[in-house]
Amino acid sequence: MTTIQEPSAVSKFDLYSRGMHALHNVLGTVDAEEFISLVKSDRFDYTEWQRQHFDQKTPEQISAEAEAYVTEHPYAGDPSTII
């Protein structure tokens, strides 16, 4: 049986911890800290960034990129848990 974790069930601390872990895994410690500094200092608007980034792409392009990502980065976690 698959367990689905609702976003509201995740505490702020858990979300922060998972986000930091993800940043450190992908960027490394120094670049993760630099990224956080940039986001904080520039008053980064994630919604506006998404609009600028994704408005330039067709739904077909986004779908193809998502499929390519899944193929190149297969899920290696616990298959009984979907987050």
N, C-alpha and C positions, 0 to 999 in steps of 0.2 A: 504494500500500500504506500502511496506517495504522500508525503507530508508537505503541505503548502504553508509557508510562513507569511502571514499578512504583514504588509508594511507597518501597520499600526501596532503590531505586536513586538516590534523591534524598538528597544529603548534608544534614546539619543546616544548614550554611552556606547552601546553595541554598534550602532550605525557609524559613529565616529571611529571606533576601533577597527571595524571592517574596512572603512574607507581609507584610513591611514595605512593599514596592512596592504591594501590593494595598491596604493600609491607607492609605498616603499618597495613592493615586489616588482612593480613595472619600471619605476623611475630610479630606484635606489634612494638611499637616505638623503644625500645632498640635493639631488634634483627634486625630490618630493618636497623638501623644505623650501626650496626655491620656488616651486610651483605654488605652494600655499602662500608664500610671501607675495608673489605676483597677484594672486587672486585677491588677497586682502588689500593690497595697496592700490590696486586699480579699480576697486569697487566693481569687481567682475559681475556682470549680469548674465547668468547662465542661460536664461530664457532668450535674451537678445542674441547671444552667441549661437544658440541652437537655430534660431530663425535665419541668421546670416549664413550659417554653415549648411543647413538642410534645404533652405529655399533655393539654393543653387543646383540642387540635384533632383532628378526625377524619382518617382516612387520605384521605378525599375532599377535605377542605379543604387538606391539605398538597399533594396532587397538583394541585389547581386553582391554588394559589399558585405551585408550581414551573412549571407550564405557562405561567402568566401572566408569570412572570419571564423564561422563555426567549423568549417572544414579544416582550417589551419590551426585552430585552437579547440580541439575536442574537450568536452567536459570531463574532468578527471576526479571530480568529487564523489560524494556519496550519492548514488543514483536514486536513493529513496527520499532524498530531500531536495525540494525545489525552493529556491529563495527568490 
